[in-house]
Amino acid sequence: MALLGSLQFGFQIAILNTSLDSVRESLNIPSSHGAVVVSTLLVGALFGSLGAGNLADKLGPKKATVFNAIPLALGSILCATAPSEPLLLLGRLLAGIGTGAASLFVPRYLNEIAPNPIRGLLGTLNQILINIGIVVAFALGWPYEANPSKTINLFGLYTLPWWRCMFAVGVVPAILQAIGMALCPETPVWLLWSGLHLQATKSYRALHGSSAPSGSELGAVGDVTIEGGEDDEQKSSIRNRGVTFDVNDNVEAPLLAPNTAATTSTRNAPGGIGAEEEPNGEEGSFTALLNPKYRRIMILAVGVVFQQQLSGINTVILYGSEVFRTAGIASPILANLVMGGINTTATVVAAMLMDRTGRKLLLTLSFSGMAAALGLLAAFLVMPGISDHFAALVALGAIFIYTIFFALGCGPVPWVYLPEILPAEIKGPAQALCTAINWFGNFLVGVSFPGMMHVLGLGGSYAVYAALCCGSAVFCGKYMVETKQRSLAAVHAELMRSTSQ
C-alpha cells in the first residue's frame, strides 16, 4: 500500500509527457508557458518534501501517508476539471505537494519495516513503482499516437479532451492508498520513539509474524531490543526515552527523536560518539546539520541526491516525446513506452543486485555508463554527413542504453542510500532537506531544458549532461562509503569518525 505513493510519484511527473500539446490547445495556453505547466508540479514537490519530515515525525509515517492522499486526489481532480490555466497550475501545485511528501514518506516507511538482509531490495521497490507509474502515464497517452486531438464521449452527453481522463485516473491510487494504509500497521520504530511500546511489539508481530520477537529480530527493523516478560507482556527500555538501543544491531531509528530531556547513548562507537551526551537543543532541527561532525554525511547525502537530477534523466521523463521527435523518431509515444519498460526491467535487475554488488559500485558504474551513452548521443547528433535515419537509430539506442544505466544505479540507489547514512538525530531535517534539493534539481532541469535545446541544440544539451555524469562518477568512486550488509551504526560511526580526524 505504501508503494502506491511511489506509483503516484511516477504518474504525476510523466503525465504531461504525451499530453502537453493537447492541454495547451484545450486551455489556450501559450507554447512559451509549457515549461511552467510542467514545472509547477516540481515547485509543489519541493515544498511538500520540506515539510514532510516533520509531519511524519508528529503523525507517524503511516498516518502521514494516509493524509497525503488528500493533496494527491485534489490535485488530480483540479487538473482533470480545470477550465483555465490558473486552475490547472493550482492542481499541479497540489499534486506536487503530495508527490514531494510521498517521495519522503514511502522510503521512510519501507526503511523502518525492512529487515537488514533485504533492506536494499525493499528500498528498490520504491523506484520500481515510480517506473510503473511512469509507464502507466505513457500508456494512457497512447491514443495521442493516432489522434493528437483525441476526445472521448462521456455517456453520450459530453465530449471531453482525453487528457482530462488521464488526470482523473490519478484519483484512483490516491483513494486506494488512503484506505489501504489505514489498515496497515504503523512502523515499530516510530511507535517506540513515541513511547508506545506495546503497540510497537504488536506492529512488529503484524509485519513479521513473530509471536515473541527477540532483540536481534526487532533490531532488524528498529534498532531496539524488546524482551518478553510474564504473560507475554513486553518490557522495553530505551536509553533515549526508556528503550534500549543496541547500535551493533543492523538497525535504524526513526527520522526525528521526540524533544525530551532524556540522554542518548551508543555503545562502542568510536570517534567520540560513544559517550553519553545531553541533547544540545539543536538535534532534530535544521541548524543541527551545520554541526561539523555531520559535514561528510551531509556532503554525501546532498551530493548523491542532487547528482541524480544532474544526470538529466528527467529531460527524457518530462520531455521525452519532444526529445524523440527532435531526434527524428517517427513514433515518439511508442519510444516512450519502450523506454519505460526498459527502465522498469532494469530497475528489477538493480533490486536483485543491490544487496550483492553494493551501492557504491552500482552508482559509480551507473554514472559512467550514462556519461558514455550521452556522449555517443551528442556526438552523432552534431556530427555532419550522417543520414537522418541512421542518426535517429543511434539516438534511440543511446537513449535506451542511458536509461538502462540510470535504472541500474542512479535511479534506485540514492533513495536506499540516503536513509542508511543519516543518523537518527538529524534524519528528519536532513532527509527533508535532501529530498527538497532533489526536487529543486528536478525543477532546474524542467525549466532549463527547453531553453538549452533552443540555444545548444539536442546534441549540445546532452553533451553538458554527459560531462555532469562524468563528474558524478568520480565523486561516487572517491567519496562514497559502502553500506551493503553493514550495520547502520557502523556506517554512521565511520562517517563521523572520518570527519573528526
C-alpha positions in Angstrom: 0.0 0.0 0.0 2.8 2.4 0.8 4.3 1.9 -2.6 1.2 3.3 -4.2 2.7 6.7 -3.2 5.7 5.8 -5.5 3.4 4.9 -8.3 1.7 8.3 -8.0 5.1 10.0 -8.0 5.9 8.5 -11.4 2.4 9.0 -12.8 2.3 12.7 -11.8 5.7 13.5 -13.1 5.2 11.9 -16.5 1.5 12.6 -17.2 2.3 15.7 -19.4 4.9 13.9 -21.5 2.4 12.8 -24.1 -0.5 15.2 -23.4 1.1 18.7 -23.0 0.3 19.8 -26.6 -3.4 18.8 -26.2 -3.6 20.6 -22.8 -2.2 23.8 -24.3 -4.6 23.6 -27.2 -7.7 23.0 -25.0 -6.9 25.7 -22.5 -5.4 28.2 -24.9 -2.1 28.1 -23.1 0.8 29.8 -25.0 3.6 27.4 -26.0 6.0 29.6 -24.0 4.1 28.5 -20.8 4.7 24.8 -21.4 7.7 24.7 -19.1 5.7 26.5 -16.4 2.9 23.9 -16.6 5.4 21.1 -16.3 7.5 22.6 -13.6 4.7 23.8 -11.3 4.4 20.2 -10.1 8.1 20.3 -9.2 7.7 23.5 -7.2 4.9 21.9 -5.2 7.1 18.8 -4.7 9.9 20.9 -3.3 7.7 22.5 -0.6 5.9 19.2 0.1 9.2 17.4 0.7 10.5 20.2 3.0 7.5 19.8 5.4 7.2 16.0 5.1 9.9 15.0 7.6 8.4 17.0 10.5 4.8 15.8 9.6 5.9 12.1 9.6 7.6 12.6 13.0 4.5 14.0 14.5 1.9 11.8 13.0 3.9 8.7 12.2 4.8 7.5 8.6 1.6 5.5 8.2 -0.9 8.3 9.2 1.1 10.9 7.3 0.8 8.8 4.2 -2.9 8.4 4.7 -3.4 12.2 4.9 -1.1 12.7 2.0 -3.8 11.2 -0.3 -5.7 14.5 0.1 -3.5 16.8 -2.0 -2.8 14.0 -4.4 -6.5 13.3 -5.0 -7.5 17.0 -5.0 -4.7 17.9 -7.4 -5.8 15.2 -9.9 -9.4 16.4 -9.7 -8.5 20.0 -10.2 -6.3 19.2 -13.2 -9.0 17.0 -14.7 -11.7 19.6 -14.4 -9.6 22.8 -14.8 -11.3 25.3 -17.2 -8.3 27.6 -17.3 -4.5 27.7 -16.9 -4.5 29.2 -13.4 -6.7 26.3 -12.0 -4.6 23.8 -13.9 -1.5 25.2 -12.2 -3.2 25.1 -8.8 -4.0 21.4 -9.4 -0.4 20.7 -10.5 0.8 22.5 -7.4 -1.3 20.4 -5.0 -0.4 17.2 -6.8 3.2 18.3 -6.5 2.9 18.8 -2.7 1.6 15.3 -2.4 4.2 13.9 -4.7 7.1 15.6 -2.8 5.8 14.3 0.5 5.3 10.8 -0.9 9.0 10.8 -2.0 9.9 11.0 1.6 7.1 9.0 3.3 7.5 5.9 1.2 11.3 5.3 1.6 10.9 6.0 5.3 8.1 3.6 5.9 9.9 0.9 3.9 13.2 1.5 5.7 11.6 1.3 9.1 9.9 -2.0 8.5 12.7 -3.7 6.4 14.9 -6.4 7.9 18.6 -5.7 7.1 19.2 -8.6 4.7 16.6 -7.2 2.3 16.9 -3.5 3.0 18.3 -2.7 -0.4 15.8 -4.9 -2.2 12.8 -3.5 -0.4 14.1 0.1 -0.9 14.5 -0.5 -4.6 10.8 -1.4 -4.9 10.2 2.3 -4.4 12.0 3.1 -7.7 10.3 0.1 -9.4 6.8 1.5 -8.6 7.9 5.0 -9.7 8.8 3.5 -13.1 5.5 1.6 -13.3 3.7 4.9 -12.6 5.7 6.5 -15.5 4.7 3.6 -17.8 1.1 3.9 -16.8 1.2 7.7 -17.7 2.9 6.9 -21.1 0.3 4.1 -21.8 -2.6 6.4 -21.1 -1.1 8.8 -23.7 -1.1 6.2 -26.4 -4.3 7.4 -28.1 -2.5 10.6 -29.0 -0.2 8.5 -31.2 -3.1 8.1 -33.7 -5.0 11.3 -32.9 -3.3 14.3 -31.4 -6.7 15.9 -30.7 -8.2 12.7 -29.0 -11.5 13.2 -27.3 -13.9 10.9 -25.5 -17.7 11.0 -25.5 -19.0 10.6 -21.9 -22.3 8.8 -21.6 -23.4 10.4 -24.9 -23.7 13.8 -23.1 -20.3 15.4 -23.0 -17.3 15.4 -25.3 -14.1 15.7 -23.2 -10.4 16.0 -24.2 -8.7 12.7 -23.5 -6.1 14.4 -21.2 -8.8 15.2 -18.7 -9.5 11.4 -18.3 -5.7 10.9 -18.0 -5.5 13.2 -15.0 -8.7 11.7 -13.5 -7.0 8.3 -13.3 -4.7 9.8 -10.7 -7.5 9.9 -8.1 -7.8 6.1 -8.0 -4.4 5.2 -6.5 -4.7 8.1 -4.0 -8.0 6.7 -2.7 -6.7 3.2 -2.7 -3.6 4.2 -0.7 -5.6 6.1 1.9 -7.9 3.1 2.5 -5.1 0.5 2.3 -2.6 2.4 4.5 -5.3 3.0 7.2 -5.4 -0.8 7.5 -1.6 -1.3 7.7 0.4 -1.2 10.9 2.5 1.8 12.0 6.2 1.2 11.9 7.6 -0.3 15.2 10.4 2.3 15.1 8.1 5.3 15.2 5.9 3.7 17.9 8.9 3.0 20.1 10.1 6.6 19.8 6.7 7.8 20.7 6.7 5.7 23.9 4.1 3.2 22.6 6.0 0.1 23.5 3.2 -2.5 23.5 1.8 -1.2 20.2 5.4 -1.4 18.7 5.5 -5.1 19.7 2.1 -5.7 18.1 3.2 -3.9 15.0 6.3 -6.0 14.7 4.3 -9.2 15.0 1.8 -8.0 12.4 4.7 -7.2 10.0 6.9 -10.2 10.6 4.6 -12.9 12.0 6.7 -13.5 15.1 5.0 -14.4 18.4 7.9 -13.3 20.6 10.5 -11.0 18.9 14.0 -11.2 20.3 16.2 -8.2 20.5 18.1 -9.1 17.3 14.9 -9.8 15.4 13.3 -6.5 16.3 16.6 -4.8 15.9 16.4 -5.7 12.3 13.7 -3.2 11.9 14.1 -0.7 14.7 17.4 -0.5 16.5 15.8 -1.7 19.7 15.5 -4.7 21.9 12.2 -5.8 23.4 12.3 -8.5 26.0 9.5 -10.9 26.7 8.1 -11.0 30.3 5.4 -12.8 32.2 2.2 -13.4 30.4 3.8 -12.3 27.2 3.8 -8.7 28.5 6.5 -6.8 26.7 9.1 -4.8 28.6 11.0 -2.1 26.8 13.5 0.4 27.8 15.1 3.0 25.5 18.0 5.0 26.8 16.5 7.8 24.8 13.1 7.7 26.2 13.1 4.4 28.0 14.0 1.9 25.3 17.4 0.1 25.0 19.2 0.8 21.8 21.8 -1.6 20.5 23.9 0.0 17.8 25.5 -3.3 16.9 22.2 -4.5 15.5 21.6 -3.8 11.8 19.0 -1.2 12.6 17.9 2.3 12.4 16.0 4.8 14.5 13.1 7.0 13.2 13.6 10.3 11.5 13.4 12.5 14.5 13.6 11.8 18.2 10.9 13.5 20.2 12.1 16.5 22.1 12.8 15.2 25.5 15.3 15.8 28.2 16.5 12.3 28.1 20.0 11.3 27.3 21.2 9.3 24.4 23.8 6.6 24.4 25.5 4.3 22.0 27.9 1.6 22.7 31.4 1.0 21.3 31.0 3.9 18.8 34.4 5.4 18.0 35.2 8.9 17.2 33.6 10.4 20.4 30.1 9.2 19.5 30.0 6.6 22.2 29.9 8.8 25.2 26.6 9.8 26.7 25.7 13.3 26.0 22.9 15.7 26.7 20.9 16.9 23.7 22.1 20.4 22.8 18.7 21.7 21.8 19.6 21.7 18.1 19.3 18.0 17.5 16.4 17.3 15.2 16.5 20.8 13.8 17.9 22.2 10.5 20.6 24.0 12.4 22.0 20.7 13.6 23.0 19.9 10.1 25.7 22.6 10.4 27.5 20.7 13.1 31.0 19.8 11.8 30.6 16.2 12.9 28.0 15.7 10.2 29.9 17.5 7.5 30.9 14.4 5.5 27.5 12.8 5.9 25.7 15.9 4.6 28.2 16.3 1.6 27.5 12.7 0.7 23.7 12.9 1.2 23.3 16.2 -0.7 25.7 15.1 -3.4 24.1 11.7 -4.2 20.5 13.1 -4.4 21.4 16.2 -6.4 23.6 14.3 -8.8 20.6 12.1 -9.6 19.0 15.1 -11.2 22.2 16.3 -12.8 22.2 13.1 -14.8 19.5 14.6 -16.9 17.1 11.7 -16.7 14.0 14.0 -16.3 14.7 15.6 -19.7 13.5 12.3 -21.0 10.7 11.7 -18.5 9.3 15.2 -18.8 10.0 16.0 -22.4 10.5 12.5 -23.9 8.1 13.0 -26.8 9.7 16.2 -27.8 13.2 14.7 -27.4 12.4 11.7 -29.6 10.6 13.9 -32.1 13.7 16.2 -32.3 16.0 13.2 -32.7 14.0 12.1 -35.7 12.0 9.2 -34.1 8.8 8.6 -36.1 6.8 7.3 -33.1 7.7 9.3 -30.0 4.9 7.8 -27.8 5.9 4.2 -28.7 9.5 5.1 -27.9 8.4 6.4 -24.5 6.6 3.2 -23.8 9.6 1.1 -24.7 11.9 3.3 -22.7 9.5 3.0 -19.7 9.5 -0.8 -20.0 13.3 -0.9 -20.2 13.6 1.4 -17.2 11.3 -0.8 -15.1 13.0 -4.1 -16.1 16.5 -2.7 -15.4 15.4 -1.5 -12.0 14.2 -5.0 -11.2 17.7 -6.2 -12.0 19.1 -3.5 -9.8 16.9 -4.7 -6.9 18.5 -8.2 -7.2 22.0 -6.7 -7.3 21.6 -4.1 -4.6 22.5 -6.3 -1.6 25.1 -8.3 -3.6 27.1 -5.8 -5.6 26.7 -2.9 -3.2 25.5 0.7 -3.5 28.9 2.4 -4.3 29.8 0.2 -7.3 26.3 0.3 -8.8 26.1 4.0 -8.6 29.7 4.6 -10.0 29.1 2.2 -12.9 25.7 3.8 -13.5 27.0 7.4 -13.9 29.9 6.1 -16.0 27.6 4.2 -18.4 25.2 7.2 -18.6 28.1 9.5 -19.5 29.2 7.2 -22.3 25.7 6.8 -23.7 25.0 10.6 -23.6 28.4 11.3 -25.1 27.6 8.9 -28.0 24.2 10.5 -28.4 25.6 14.0 -28.5 28.4 13.1 -31.0 26.0 11.5 -33.5 23.5 14.4 -33.3 26.1 17.0 -34.1 28.3 15.0 -36.5 28.0 16.2 -40.1 27.4 13.9 -43.0 25.2 11.3 -41.2 21.8 10.4 -42.6 18.8 11.3 -40.6 17.6 7.7 -40.5 20.9 6.4 -39.1 21.2 9.3 -36.6 17.7 8.5 -35.4 18.5 4.9 -34.8 21.7 5.7 -32.9 19.9 8.3 -30.8 17.2 5.8 -29.9 19.8 3.2 -29.0 21.8 5.6 -26.9 18.8 6.9 -25.0 17.8 3.3 -24.2 21.3 2.4 -23.0 21.3 5.6 -21.0 18.0 4.6 -19.4 19.4 1.1 -18.5 22.4 2.5 -16.8 20.2 5.0 -14.9 17.9 2.3 -13.7 20.8 0.1 -12.5 22.1 2.6 -10.1 21.3 6.3 -10.3 17.5 5.7 -10.0 17.2 3.4 -7.0 20.5 3.8 -5.1 20.1 7.4 -3.7 16.7 6.6 -2.1 18.2 3.4 -0.5 21.5 5.1 0.5 20.1 8.3 1.9 18.3 6.8 5.0 21.2 4.5 5.6 23.8 7.2 6.1 21.7 9.7 8.0 22.0 9.3 11.9 18.7 9.2 13.8 19.3 12.6 15.5 19.4 14.5 12.2 17.4 12.2 9.9 14.2 14.3 9.9 15.6 17.6 8.7 18.4 16.0 6.7 16.1 13.8 4.7 13.6 16.6 4.2 16.4 18.9 3.0 18.0 16.3 0.7 14.6 15.4 -0.8 13.8 19.1 -1.4 17.2 19.6 -3.0 16.5 16.6 -5.3 13.2 18.3 -6.3 15.0 21.6 -6.8 17.3 19.9 -9.2 14.3 18.4 -11.0 12.8 21.8 -11.2 16.0 23.3 -12.7 16.1 20.5 -15.3 12.4 21.0 -16.1 12.7 24.8 -16.5 16.1 25.0 -18.3 15.9 22.1 -20.8 13.7 23.8 -23.4 16.0 26.8 -23.4 19.1 24.6 -23.5 17.7 22.8 -26.6 17.0 26.2 -28.2 20.5 27.5 -27.6 22.7 24.4 -27.8 20.5 22.0 -29.7 19.7 18.5 -28.6 23.3 17.3 -29.1 24.9 20.1 -27.2 22.4 19.8 -24.3 23.2 16.1 -23.8 26.9 16.8 -24.1 26.5 19.0 -21.0 24.7 16.2 -19.1 27.4 13.7 -20.3 30.1 15.9 -18.6 28.0 16.2 -15.4 27.6 12.4 -15.3 31.4 12.0 -15.6 31.9 14.3 -12.6 29.3 12.4 -10.6 31.1 9.1 -11.3 34.3 10.5 -10.0 32.5 11.8 -6.9 30.9 8.5 -6.1 34.0 6.4 -6.7 36.1 8.7 -4.5 33.8 9.7 -1.6 31.0 7.1 -1.1 31.1 4.7 1.8 29.7 1.3 1.1 26.7 0.4 3.3 25.9 -3.1 1.9 25.3 -5.7 4.7 26.7 -3.3 7.3 25.1 -2.1 10.4 23.9 1.4 10.2 25.6 2.2 13.5 29.0 1.2 11.9 28.3 3.3 8.8 27.5 6.4 10.9 30.5 5.8 13.2 32.8 5.6 10.2 31.4 8.8 8.6 31.6 10.8 11.8 35.0 9.4 12.8 36.5 10.5 9.4 35.0 14.0 10.0 36.6 14.3 13.4 40.0 13.3 12.3 
